[in-house]
Amino acid sequence: MPWIRACAGGELEEGDAVVVPSQPPVAVFHSDGEFYATADTCTHGKFSLADGFVEEAVVECALHSAKFCLRTGKALTLPATEPLRTFPVRVEDGAVYVEIDDAMMKEPVS
């Protein structure tokens, strides 16, 4: 599975997120000094979680306020009941990388 560059580590302030160009989209979050990657789409309302509120490794969906653990993907509050998929993250040479499935790549890996 390929590792794709999400952003430079310094680009994401604490509590911010960036969407990785994959299909379906993956969001990378910066919270509590760590980087986390999950599916970007809320499992309840089909809304981008990168637009949500992030604090203490939890993201709150801006649409209906469902909360998810960024470490595990677990749905923490209603109306969401389904967990988010999570992805491995690594920081290398100041850049943040996410490991995704080959099938999720928008552009072929050369």
N, C-alpha and C positions, 0 to 999 in steps of 0.2 A: 504494500500500500504506500502511496506517495505521501511525502511530507510537503505541504505547500506553505509558502510564506504568507502570513496573515498581515503583518505590519512590523515596523520597527518598535521595539519595546518602549521607547520614549514617546511614541505617538499616542499611546493610550494612557490618559490620566486615570487615577483611581476612580472607579465607578463608571468608566466609559466602556464602550463596546464597539467592535468593528465587524462587518459581515464579510465572510470569505466567499469569493466567487465560485460557488459549487452548486450542484443541483441534487438534492435540496440545499438551501443555504445553511451555512454554519456560522454561528456568532462566537467571537472571542471576546471574553470579558476580563477586565482588570479589577480585582477586588482583593482587599486585605494583602496587598503586595504580591499576589499571585496572578497567573493567567489561567483561565479556564475556557474550554470550548464545548459548546452544546449545539444541538439543532437550534436554528434561529426562530423557528415557528412554534408559537404556543400550541400545546396539544389540546387546548380548549377552544380558543377563538381564532386560530389561524392568523395570528398577528405577529409581527416581528418583535422578538424579545430584545434585540439590540436597541430598540427604542424605549425599553423599560427602565425601571429604577433599580440600581444595583447597590447593595450594601451587605457587608459581612457574608460574602459568598452566597448571596441569595439574589435572584432577579425577580422583580415583580412586573408582570405584564401590564402595559399601559392601557390595554383595552378593558379587561374585566378584573384586574388586580389579583390574578392567580399568581402564586409564588412557587419558585422552583429552587432547589439546592444546586448550585453550580458545580459542586464537587461530584455529586452522584446522579444528578438529573431528576431526583425524586420530586414529585408534586407535593408541595407542602400545605397548600390551602385550596379550598374550592374556589372557583368552579372547576379547576383542573383536577383530574384524577389519574391521568396517564403521565408517566415520566417522560423526560426528555432524553434523547440519545446524547451521550457524552463522547468526546474525542480526546485522544492523547495530545498534549501540548509540550513543546520544548522551547527553550530560549537558547539560541546559539549565535555568537558574534553580535549580540545586541538586537537580533531579530526574533520574532515569535513565529513558530511554525506549528501547524496542525496536521495530524495524520488522518487522512480520509480515504475512503474506498476509491479504487480506480473508477468505478461506475459513476462516482459523484463529480468527476472532473468535467468542467465545462470545456476545457481545451485539452487535447491529447497530450500526454506526457512524452517528451522525446528522449 
